[in-house]
């Protein structure tokens, strides 16, 4: 799933490890989500959206058809 995670992390001066700690996952999970190799669960997507104060739809982009 396409996402803006890397850009948002940079804008908020967060490392992958920082974000992982905030949402209670491993750094490897954040890496996999950023590289679009892993789609986050709904609960993880909402935790990430809470960190950035954005709706899920503004972080995780609908796949192009």
DRENKOL-887444 format. One record per residue: residue number from 0; residue in one letter; x negated, y, z of N, C-alpha, C in turn. Coordinates in pm, 1 decimal. Atoms other than C-alpha are relative to their C-alpha. Example, Ala and Ser with C-alpha at 12.3 -4.5 7.8 and 13.67 -1.06 7.14 Angstrom:
# DRENKOL-887444
0,A,-89.0,-119.0,0.0,-1230.0,-450.0,780.0,-90.0,120.0,0.0
1,S,82.0,-119.0,-6.0,-1367.0,-106.0,714.0,77.0,109.0,73.0
//
This chain:
# DRENKOL-887444
0,X,-84.5,-117.5,0.0,0.0,0.0,0.0,-88.9,123.7,0.0
1,X,77.5,-123.7,5.6,-138.9,336.9,-99.2,24.0,80.7,127.0
2,X,-14.7,-79.4,-121.0,-204.1,569.6,191.9,-96.9,117.4,0.8
3,X,83.3,-120.0,-15.9,-359.1,899.8,300.1,-81.4,-6.0,128.4
4,X,61.1,15.8,-131.0,-522.7,759.7,610.8,-139.5,62.2,10.0
5,X,137.9,-51.1,-5.7,-884.5,846.3,529.6,-2.1,152.8,0.8
6,X,-7.7,-146.3,6.4,-796.5,1205.7,441.7,51.0,56.9,132.2
7,X,-56.7,-48.0,-126.2,-583.6,1250.4,753.2,-99.5,-15.2,114.9
8,X,102.2,18.4,-103.8,-858.1,1105.9,973.2,-103.3,110.9,-5.7
9,X,100.5,-105.2,17.7,-1106.9,1354.1,828.2,54.8,135.6,45.6
10,X,-61.5,-127.3,-39.2,-866.5,1645.4,877.0,12.1,13.2,151.7
11,X,-15.6,-1.3,-145.6,-825.3,1547.4,1243.7,-129.7,-38.0,73.3
12,X,131.4,33.8,-57.2,-1195.2,1468.8,1298.9,3.3,-128.9,81.9
13,X,-7.1,130.0,-66.2,-1121.9,1107.6,1391.7,-83.0,-101.4,-77.7
14,X,68.9,112.0,64.5,-1348.3,813.8,1321.0,98.2,-115.8,-10.8
15,X,-82.9,120.5,7.8,-1207.6,476.8,1228.6,15.4,-61.3,138.7
16,X,-4.1,55.1,-136.2,-1294.2,363.0,1580.8,94.3,80.5,89.3
17,X,-90.0,-84.8,-78.6,-1112.6,661.7,1733.9,146.1,-33.9,-28.9
18,X,-137.7,29.8,37.9,-795.8,589.2,1538.6,39.6,-139.7,46.9
19,X,-27.9,137.1,-43.6,-818.9,217.9,1612.6,33.2,-4.1,148.8
20,X,-24.1,-2.8,-144.7,-838.4,289.5,1985.0,136.1,61.5,32.2
21,X,-127.8,-67.9,-25.8,-540.4,526.8,1972.4,120.7,-87.9,-32.1
22,X,-115.3,83.2,40.2,-317.9,269.5,1801.2,-16.0,-145.6,43.7
23,X,21.1,130.8,-62.3,-459.5,-33.9,1985.1,-17.9,-113.9,-101.4
24,X,40.6,104.5,95.1,-605.9,-226.9,1691.2,-152.0,5.9,-12.4
25,X,145.3,-2.8,20.8,-959.9,-309.3,1580.5,-35.7,98.8,-110.6
26,X,50.2,-87.1,106.1,-1171.0,-82.1,1364.1,13.1,-70.0,-135.3
27,X,-10.7,76.2,124.2,-1165.9,-359.5,1102.7,141.3,9.1,-58.0
28,X,-137.9,-15.1,47.1,-786.6,-328.9,1083.5,17.2,134.1,-69.5
29,X,-9.5,-133.8,60.8,-813.2,44.3,1013.3,-72.1,1.7,-134.2
30,X,75.0,7.4,126.1,-1077.4,-22.2,746.9,83.1,-70.0,-106.9
31,X,-79.7,77.1,96.6,-854.5,-282.1,578.6,121.9,78.4,-47.2
32,X,-115.9,-81.3,39.3,-552.6,-49.6,580.6,-45.4,111.4,-93.1
33,X,51.2,-108.8,84.2,-758.4,239.6,438.5,-36.0,-48.8,-139.6
34,X,41.8,54.7,129.8,-894.6,17.9,160.8,114.2,-69.5,-73.6
35,X,-121.3,58.1,59.8,-539.4,-101.8,86.5,-11.1,-150.8,-17.8
36,X,12.6,145.9,2.1,-637.6,-462.1,156.2,97.7,-64.2,97.9
37,X,-91.3,48.0,-103.0,-387.3,-491.5,441.8,111.5,102.1,16.2
38,X,-113.9,-87.8,-25.3,-37.7,-346.6,476.0,31.3,-4.2,148.3
39,X,-26.4,-1.2,-143.4,29.2,-233.2,830.7,141.8,-47.9,30.3
40,X,-134.8,34.8,-45.6,322.8,-371.1,1025.4,77.8,130.7,19.4
41,X,-83.8,-118.6,-23.5,614.0,-134.5,1078.4,-42.5,68.0,130.1
42,X,36.9,-60.9,-128.2,511.4,-84.2,1440.4,-134.6,71.4,-9.1
43,X,129.2,-66.2,16.5,151.1,-3.8,1344.2,16.2,127.5,-82.8
44,X,-23.3,-119.1,82.2,269.6,238.1,1074.8,58.7,113.4,84.5
45,X,-59.3,-102.3,-86.7,480.2,420.4,1335.9,-100.0,51.7,102.9
46,X,103.2,-45.9,-93.6,191.4,432.2,1584.7,-93.8,97.8,-69.1
47,X,88.6,-88.2,76.4,-29.5,585.7,1316.6,69.6,132.1,-28.4
48,X,-73.3,-124.3,28.8,240.6,836.5,1222.4,9.0,87.0,124.3
49,X,-4.0,-76.6,-125.4,267.5,939.1,1590.0,-132.1,71.7,25.5
50,X,131.6,-61.1,-20.7,-107.2,1005.4,1607.1,-12.7,128.0,-82.8
51,X,15.4,-114.7,88.8,-88.9,1243.2,1311.3,119.6,95.0,1.9
52,X,-118.2,-85.8,-7.9,255.3,1385.6,1390.1,69.4,17.5,-133.3
53,X,-61.1,-3.9,133.2,381.7,1301.5,1042.1,95.1,-117.7,-16.4
54,X,-84.8,115.1,29.7,661.8,1083.3,909.5,-81.2,-108.8,-71.8
55,X,67.3,113.3,63.3,552.2,738.4,794.1,-11.5,21.9,-150.9
56,X,-3.3,-18.5,146.2,649.9,832.3,436.3,-105.1,97.6,-50.1
57,X,103.9,-95.2,42.2,388.8,1111.7,432.1,-140.2,-59.5,13.5
58,X,130.0,65.4,-17.1,107.4,872.0,527.6,-11.6,-118.2,-95.5
59,X,-1.4,119.6,84.1,202.6,554.0,345.1,89.8,25.5,-119.7
60,X,-69.0,-40.9,121.6,302.8,614.2,-13.8,63.6,-119.7,-70.7
61,X,-71.1,104.1,72.0,555.5,415.5,-208.6,-80.4,-41.8,-122.8
62,X,74.0,44.6,118.1,389.9,199.7,-474.2,67.2,50.4,-127.7
63,X,-53.6,-44.7,128.4,427.4,327.9,-827.0,55.7,-121.0,-74.1
64,X,-58.1,113.4,73.4,653.8,113.5,-1042.8,-49.2,-6.1,-141.2
//
